[in-house]
Amino acid sequence: MGIKGLNAIIMENAPLAIRKSDIKSFFGRKVAIDASMSLYQFLIAVRQTDGTQLLNENGETTSHLMGIFYRTLRMIDNGIKPVYVFDGAPPELKKYELDKRKDRRKDTEKKLEDATDQAERIKQERRLVRVTPEHNKEAQDLLKLMGIPFVIAPSEAEAQCAELAKNGKVYAAASEDMDTLCYRTPYLLRHLTFSEAKKEPVQELDTEKVLESLNLTIEQFIDLGILLGCDYIESIRGIGPVTALKLIKEHGSLEAIIEYINNNDGNTKWVVPENWNYQGARELFLNPDVIPCSEIDLKWTPPDEEGLIKYLCTEKLFNEERVKSGIERLKKGLKSGTQVRLDGFFKVVPKTKEELAKANARAKAQLKKSKIAKKRR
């Protein structure tokens, strides 16, 4: 699920922390990709022309494999070296969110039963999509044959992606979940694994610029995320993005906010949930369960051509000509190696807080002007 409203807060208050670029801009970069999130996207997006699940002639779902194979090829074509990170066991605190998902699933199953037209059925079917252990295993088998490294995290994939980026194993973490920022990845890439047909630019978020622009410490930023609503505990009802940021800036921590709410004798409309374990959620962000980078060796190897044809064409019934073409692209891309980027020769001098604040103000003004201009058209 991620953190509700966090992207909107950053866009409004820290526009300079976001950069939109073509995928080619990341040539020469190694990137850690949240595999479970990507597989979910592929299962949702890679469909047949009538909108139904993509199946082979044997009735097996192949959307996830199609997505992994061709979206990975697109990255390799553009000089990016991906490493996929799979979820491990969910933290105990995530039981709250998982229970909510079960309830939503039951509701969706009922709506699917009652659906009378094809469009509504497809809509509800997509809501029921989930990544299974079998999907993960098949994706890992495919990645091995492709020569693409992957890591199975002990717990949350986003946390392990951030760990790889923080320690210089990769340039950035790639995920659609905004909570990846709370694990303090230097950079978060969104939309990296989207279809080329979407023509959606890659969104790059600079965590340090986010913190500087919002004038928050990482602890305060995590508290903001918890207040907005994360996967680990329920949020305080009635507190939206604008109010959450205001409370964090005024009080500085969740402890102080809770004290403020409890000491106002009912003068606020908010009620702190009973046994609200925000300390546990905060600890999961500050000290997540991850594999130390010293124990991870990332290697991109030549693809197993025979193995890929057997797995994708013989077993999964993919088109052999297209698979062979993909193998050639893979061999060429992986053989070229990661070239040195020009920006590696230059030292970027960071802006002062005052300069950053002025630059953000200019960017916000420009954004406001563009929104007004769009409305007038």
GIRAMO-V848740 format. One record per run of one state. SS is the DSSP state (alpha for helix, beta for strand, coil for the rest). FROM is the first residue (numbers start at 1). LEN is the number of residues. If there is no record, write none. Layout:
BEGIN
((SS | FROM | LEN) (SS | FROM | LEN))
END
This chain:
BEGIN
((coil | 1 | 5) (alpha | 6 | 8) (coil | 14 | 1) (alpha | 15 | 3) (beta | 18 | 4) (coil | 22 | 1) (alpha | 23 | 4) (coil | 27 | 3) (beta | 30 | 5) (alpha | 35 | 11) (coil | 46 | 1) (beta | 47 | 1) (coil | 48 | 5) (beta | 53 | 1) (coil | 54 | 1) (beta | 55 | 1) (coil | 56 | 5) (beta | 61 | 1) (coil | 62 | 1) (alpha | 63 | 15) (coil | 78 | 3) (beta | 81 | 6) (coil | 87 | 5) (alpha | 92 | 23) (coil | 115 | 3) (alpha | 118 | 10) (coil | 128 | 5) (alpha | 133 | 14) (coil | 147 | 3) (beta | 150 | 3) (coil | 153 | 4) (alpha | 157 | 10) (coil | 167 | 5) (beta | 172 | 3) (coil | 175 | 3) (alpha | 178 | 6) (coil | 184 | 3) (beta | 187 | 4) (coil | 191 | 5) (alpha | 196 | 3) (coil | 199 | 3) (beta | 202 | 5) (alpha | 207 | 8) (coil | 215 | 3) (alpha | 218 | 11) (coil | 229 | 12) (alpha | 241 | 11) (coil | 252 | 2) (alpha | 254 | 9) (coil | 263 | 15) (alpha | 278 | 9) (coil | 287 | 6) (alpha | 293 | 3) (coil | 296 | 9) (alpha | 305 | 11) (coil | 316 | 4) (alpha | 320 | 17) (coil | 337 | 5) (alpha | 342 | 4) (coil | 346 | 7) (alpha | 353 | 24) (coil | 377 | 1))
END
